Amino acid sequence: MNRRFALGALAAAAGGGAMALTGARPASALSSSVTANMKLLKEDPLTAAGVNGDLDAIDSEFAGRAVTPDFFKNPSDPDDTAAVQAAFDSGKTVIFTRDYHVKSVSMNVDYWPATPTHYQQIDFNGYWLIGISTASDSAAMKDCVLEISGKKLRLYNVKVKSDFNVNYRCGVHWLSRTAQRSAEWNTVYGLEIQAFLVGMVYGSHLGETVIDCPQSENTIYDANFLCVQNCLVYNQTNGILTIIGGNLDCGEYEWAQVPNNPYRWADAYCFYVTDAGCLLRIYDCELLKTGSGEGVGFKGSDFEISNCVIEVGGTWGRLEGKASVSYITGGYSGDVSKNMFEIAPGATGRLLLTEINAHRLDGVIDVAGSYIVNGLDQATGYRVIVDKSDLEDWAAEKVASSRRGNVIVQNTWFHGKKSNGAAYDVTVNDVPFYSPDGTHYNLIIHNGGGLQIVVA
């Protein structure tokens, strides 16, 4: 029952109708004046026109305010899906007042190209959107719990989870419905995704056709993923997504207690960026995969990681194209048998490593067989630059497993302890140069007495 009907019912209960309210309120010296705020008519005796006018004014006032999904809730609904969807579709500010159990809902209000006086704001207000789809539900109801496909949305405290529900393809699906209707200019202030195999898909699902559109200028502040095998799948040509603050943790955790546990450490990662011509920027976050040395922490191309903590049990990243990793103040590699970076066969581009502070176990410098960069023999056009970095427990002789000339190391300190406890301390400054015939050489110089010229 809406507010207007409720007030009408009260009027009827008071005397059988609006006209019967005559004399129901005490006489006022301000008869026929209006209230200070809502300008409701104050009259005695009451008239039907006056009461209905006041009800219209009250209804109009509340219509401009925020709504809750419960405002649209039908007692006969089996769950909260219809109510939450109606609230999102209203275009009004939406505020959650409890946890809502849904199959799948979509934030798809599009304010473009019109210029409204305000953009839709949705605040989860500390509550969860909980996915409840079953195997028998439609494909649409099992795609995701929350779809973000609108434009210029302002979303607050978004929290999405399931009870380790394997029926969903992902928890949140951020996508553009057509090339002409891109999901852009959206800002999320707080995002938490829990207990899915795939946390968020930005663009299309892996293996599906990608819509080429400007799904860009989207920003998430404080993104947190927990109990998620794959935190973020980025599969969007011409897309830009910026994440500032939060934790991308792809650890197994409670998945280990799930019957027929489908989680696989070898397949887990913090993010995967699949397409060239896009950009993922991650700032001030923690990238975590600490429970196993299998697989990689992140992979793909066209991404920037800056001012983050990276703690990975094995290989940090698998590079398929250009990328930048900088200002890593807390970096850790757990499995000393794993290379820090793997370059995919045939990859082209450049990996720029700037001011990386990373360490491993003490006493492995002279016994660990792993390298900082591996795979350049199968990606001869790929280049790596390491600059102003502090690599503890990594050896200067273990920069690259092949094609050392493809790697330029400058102002970088390699130090730690050997297996016998002896100190290891080497600073490397490469000098790239070209011969008269244009051949690129790399002069490798370090304070440990090393001097080597290699062809890049």
FENDA-V15581 format. One record per residue. N is the residue number from 1. SS is DSSP state (a for helix, b for strand, c for the rest). OMEGA is omega in whole degrees, -180 to 180 (NA if undefined). BURIAL is # if it has 24 or more other C-alpha atoms within 12 Angstrom, else .. Layout:
BEGIN
{{N & SS & OMEGA & BURIAL} {N & SS & OMEGA & BURIAL}}
END
This chain:
BEGIN
{{1 & c & -179 & .} {2 & c & -172 & .} {3 & a & -177 & .} {4 & a & 178 & .} {5 & a & -180 & .} {6 & a & 179 & .} {7 & a & 177 & .} {8 & a & 179 & #} {9 & a & 177 & .} {10 & a & 179 & .} {11 & a & 179 & #} {12 & a & -180 & .} {13 & a & -178 & .} {14 & a & -179 & .} {15 & a & 173 & .} {16 & c & 178 & .} {17 & c & -177 & .} {18 & c & -180 & #} {19 & a & -179 & .} {20 & a & 179 & .} {21 & a & -179 & #} {22 & c & 180 & .} {23 & c & -178 & .} {24 & c & 176 & .} {25 & c & -180 & .} {26 & c & 179 & .} {27 & c & -178 & .} {28 & c & 177 & .} {29 & c & -179 & .} {30 & c & -179 & .} {31 & c & -180 & .} {32 & c & 173 & .} {33 & b & -179 & .} {34 & b & 177 & .} {35 & c & -172 & .} {36 & c & -172 & .} {37 & c & -177 & .} {38 & c & 178 & .} {39 & c & 176 & .} {40 & c & -177 & #} {41 & b & 177 & #} {42 & b & -177 & #} {43 & c & 176 & #} {44 & c & 9 & .} {45 & c & 178 & .} {46 & c & 175 & #} {47 & c & 178 & #} {48 & a & -179 & .} {49 & a & -179 & .} {50 & a & -180 & #} {51 & a & 179 & #} {52 & a & 177 & #} {53 & a & 177 & #} {54 & a & 178 & #} {55 & a & 177 & #} {56 & a & -180 & .} {57 & a & 179 & .} {58 & a & 180 & #} {59 & a & 179 & .} {60 & a & 180 & .} {61 & a & -179 & .} {62 & a & 179 & .} {63 & a & -180 & .} {64 & c & -179 & .} {65 & c & 179 & .} {66 & c & 176 & #} {67 & b & 172 & #} {68 & c & 176 & #} {69 & a & -179 & #} {70 & a & 176 & #} {71 & a & -178 & #} {72 & a & -173 & #} {73 & c & 174 & .} {74 & c & -178 & .} {75 & c & -178 & .} {76 & c & 180 & .} {77 & c & -179 & .} {78 & c & 179 & .} {79 & c & -175 & #} {80 & c & -174 & #} {81 & a & -176 & #} {82 & a & -178 & #} {83 & a & -180 & #} {84 & a & 180 & #} {85 & a & 178 & #} {86 & a & 178 & #} {87 & a & 178 & #} {88 & a & -177 & #} {89 & a & -177 & #} {90 & c & -177 & #} {91 & c & -180 & #} {92 & c & 170 & #} {93 & c & -178 & #} {94 & b & 178 & #} {95 & b & 177 & #} {96 & c & 176 & #} {97 & c & 177 & .} {98 & c & 172 & .} {99 & c & 179 & #} {100 & b & -178 & #} {101 & b & -174 & #} {102 & b & 171 & #} {103 & c & 176 & #} {104 & c & 179 & #} {105 & b & -174 & #} {106 & b & 169 & #} {107 & b & -172 & #} {108 & c & 178 & #} {109 & c & -176 & #} {110 & b & -179 & #} {111 & c & -177 & #} {112 & c & 3 & .} {113 & c & 180 & .} {114 & c & 179 & .} {115 & c & -177 & .} {116 & c & 177 & .} {117 & c & 176 & .} {118 & c & 177 & .} {119 & c & -177 & #} {120 & c & 176 & #} {121 & b & 180 & #} {122 & b & -177 & #} {123 & b & 178 & #} {124 & c & 167 & #} {125 & c & 178 & #} {126 & c & -178 & .} {127 & c & -174 & .} {128 & c & 163 & #} {129 & b & -171 & #} {130 & b & -178 & #} {131 & b & -176 & #} {132 & c & -178 & #} {133 & c & 179 & #} {134 & c & -178 & #} {135 & c & -177 & .} {136 & c & 179 & .} {137 & c & -179 & .} {138 & c & 179 & .} {139 & c & 180 & .} {140 & a & -179 & .} {141 & a & 179 & #} {142 & a & 179 & #} {143 & c & -177 & #} {144 & c & 172 & #} {145 & c & -178 & #} {146 & b & 173 & #} {147 & b & 174 & #} {148 & b & -178 & #} {149 & c & 179 & #} {150 & c & -177 & #} {151 & b & 178 & #} {152 & c & 175 & #} {153 & c & 173 & #} {154 & b & -173 & #} {155 & b & -175 & #} {156 & b & 171 & #} {157 & b & -177 & #} {158 & b & -178 & #} {159 & b & -176 & #} {160 & b & 178 & #} {161 & b & 172 & #} {162 & b & 176 & #} {163 & c & -177 & #} {164 & c & -176 & #} {165 & c & -177 & #} {166 & c & 178 & #} {167 & c & -178 & #} {168 & c & 174 & #} {169 & c & 176 & #} {170 & c & 177 & #} {171 & c & 180 & #} {172 & b & 177 & #} {173 & b & -180 & #} {174 & b & -173 & #} {175 & c & 173 & #} {176 & c & -175 & #} {177 & c & 175 & #} {178 & b & 178 & .} {179 & c & 180 & .} {180 & c & -177 & .} {181 & b & -175 & #} {182 & c & 178 & #} {183 & c & -174 & #} {184 & c & 179 & #} {185 & c & 177 & #} {186 & c & 179 & #} {187 & b & 179 & #} {188 & b & 178 & #} {189 & b & -178 & #} {190 & b & 179 & #} {191 & b & 177 & #} {192 & b & -179 & #} {193 & b & -175 & #} {194 & b & 166 & #} {195 & b & 171 & #} {196 & b & 171 & #} {197 & b & 175 & #} {198 & b & -177 & #} {199 & b & -179 & #} {200 & b & 171 & #} {201 & b & 178 & #} {202 & b & -174 & #} {203 & b & -178 & #} {204 & c & 173 & #} {205 & c & 179 & #} {206 & c & 179 & .} {207 & c & -180 & .} {208 & c & -178 & .} {209 & c & 180 & .} {210 & c & 176 & #} {211 & c & -179 & #} {212 & c & -179 & #} {213 & c & -178 & #} {214 & c & 175 & #} {215 & c & -167 & #} {216 & c & -179 & #} {217 & c & 176 & #} {218 & b & -175 & #} {219 & b & 174 & #} {220 & b & 173 & #} {221 & b & 177 & #} {222 & b & 178 & #} {223 & b & -176 & #} {224 & b & 179 & #} {225 & b & -180 & #} {226 & b & -177 & #} {227 & b & -179 & #} {228 & b & -179 & #} {229 & b & 179 & #} {230 & b & -174 & #} {231 & b & -174 & #} {232 & b & 170 & #} {233 & b & -177 & #} {234 & b & -175 & #} {235 & b & -173 & #} {236 & c & 174 & #} {237 & c & 178 & #} {238 & c & 179 & #} {239 & c & 173 & #} {240 & b & 176 & #} {241 & b & 178 & #} {242 & b & 176 & #} {243 & b & -178 & #} {244 & b & 178 & #} {245 & b & 176 & #} {246 & b & -177 & #} {247 & b & 172 & #} {248 & b & -174 & #} {249 & b & -177 & #} {250 & c & 180 & #} {251 & c & -176 & #} {252 & c & 179 & #} {253 & a & -173 & #} {254 & a & 175 & .} {255 & a & -179 & #} {256 & a & -179 & .} {257 & a & -177 & .} {258 & c & 177 & .} {259 & c & -178 & .} {260 & c & -176 & .} {261 & c & -179 & .} {262 & c & -178 & #} {263 & c & 178 & #} {264 & c & 179 & #} {265 & a & -177 & #} {266 & a & -179 & #} {267 & a & -174 & #} {268 & c & 174 & #} {269 & b & 178 & #} {270 & b & 175 & #} {271 & b & 175 & #} {272 & b & 177 & #} {273 & b & -169 & #} {274 & c & -168 & #} {275 & c & 170 & #} {276 & c & -179 & #} {277 & c & 177 & #} {278 & c & 178 & #} {279 & b & 170 & #} {280 & b & 179 & #} {281 & b & 180 & #} {282 & b & -178 & #} {283 & b & 170 & #} {284 & b & -180 & #} {285 & b & 169 & #} {286 & b & 175 & #} {287 & b & -168 & #} {288 & b & 169 & #} {289 & b & -167 & #} {290 & c & -172 & #} {291 & c & -176 & #} {292 & c & 175 & #} {293 & c & -180 & #} {294 & c & 175 & #} {295 & c & -178 & #} {296 & b & 178 & #} {297 & b & 178 & #} {298 & b & -179 & #} {299 & b & 178 & #} {300 & b & -177 & #} {301 & c & 175 & #} {302 & c & 176 & #} {303 & b & 175 & #} {304 & b & 172 & #} {305 & b & -177 & #} {306 & b & 177 & #} {307 & c & -177 & #} {308 & c & 168 & #} {309 & b & 178 & #} {310 & b & 177 & #} {311 & b & -175 & #} {312 & b & -178 & #} {313 & c & -179 & #} {314 & c & -180 & #} {315 & b & 178 & #} {316 & b & -172 & #} {317 & b & 173 & #} {318 & b & -173 & #} {319 & b & 177 & #} {320 & c & -179 & #} {321 & c & -175 & #} {322 & c & -180 & #} {323 & b & 179 & #} {324 & b & 176 & #} {325 & b & -173 & #} {326 & b & 174 & #} {327 & b & 178 & #} {328 & b & -176 & #} {329 & b & 178 & #} {330 & b & -179 & #} {331 & b & -178 & #} {332 & b & 173 & #} {333 & b & -173 & #} {334 & c & -175 & #} {335 & c & -175 & #} {336 & c & 177 & #} {337 & c & -176 & .} {338 & c & 176 & #} {339 & c & 180 & #} {340 & c & 179 & #} {341 & b & 173 & #} {342 & b & 177 & #} {343 & b & -177 & #} {344 & c & 178 & #} {345 & c & 178 & .} {346 & c & -178 & .} {347 & c & 173 & #} {348 & c & -179 & #} {349 & b & -175 & #} {350 & b & 172 & #} {351 & b & -180 & #} {352 & b & 179 & #} {353 & b & -175 & #} {354 & b & 178 & #} {355 & b & 177 & #} {356 & b & 176 & #} {357 & b & -175 & #} {358 & b & 179 & #} {359 & b & 176 & #} {360 & c & 178 & #} {361 & c & 176 & #} {362 & c & 170 & #} {363 & c & -178 & #} {364 & c & -173 & #} {365 & c & -175 & #} {366 & c & -178 & #} {367 & c & -180 & .} {368 & c & -178 & #} {369 & c & -175 & .} {370 & c & -177 & #} {371 & c & 174 & #} {372 & c & -180 & #} {373 & b & 178 & #} {374 & b & 173 & #} {375 & c & -179 & #} {376 & a & 177 & #} {377 & a & 178 & #} {378 & a & 179 & .} {379 & c & -169 & #} {380 & c & 179 & #} {381 & c & -177 & #} {382 & b & -180 & #} {383 & b & 178 & #} {384 & b & 175 & #} {385 & b & 176 & #} {386 & b & -173 & #} {387 & b & 172 & #} {388 & c & -176 & #} {389 & c & -180 & #} {390 & b & -174 & #} {391 & b & -177 & #} {392 & b & 180 & #} {393 & c & 170 & #} {394 & c & -178 & #} {395 & c & 177 & #} {396 & a & 179 & #} {397 & a & -177 & #} {398 & a & 179 & #} {399 & c & -178 & #} {400 & b & -180 & #} {401 & c & 178 & #} {402 & c & 178 & #} {403 & c & 179 & #} {404 & a & 179 & #} {405 & a & 176 & #} {406 & a & -178 & #} {407 & b & 175 & #} {408 & b & 180 & #} {409 & b & -179 & #} {410 & b & 175 & #} {411 & c & -175 & #} {412 & b & -174 & #} {413 & b & 174 & #} {414 & b & -176 & #} {415 & b & 180 & #} {416 & b & -179 & #} {417 & b & 173 & #} {418 & c & -178 & .} {419 & c & 178 & .} {420 & c & 179 & .} {421 & c & -180 & .} {422 & c & -179 & .} {423 & b & 176 & .} {424 & b & -174 & #} {425 & b & -177 & #} {426 & b & 172 & #} {427 & b & -175 & #} {428 & b & 173 & #} {429 & b & 177 & #} {430 & b & 177 & #} {431 & b & 177 & #} {432 & b & 176 & #} {433 & b & -177 & .} {434 & b & 176 & .} {435 & c & 179 & .} {436 & c & 180 & .} {437 & c & 177 & .} {438 & c & 179 & .} {439 & c & -180 & .} {440 & b & 177 & .} {441 & b & 177 & #} {442 & b & 178 & #} {443 & b & -177 & #} {444 & b & -178 & #} {445 & b & 172 & #} {446 & b & -172 & #} {447 & c & 176 & .} {448 & c & 178 & .} {449 & c & -178 & .} {450 & c & 175 & .} {451 & b & -175 & .} {452 & b & 175 & .} {453 & b & -179 & .} {454 & b & 177 & #} {455 & b & 178 & #} {456 & c & NA & #}}
END
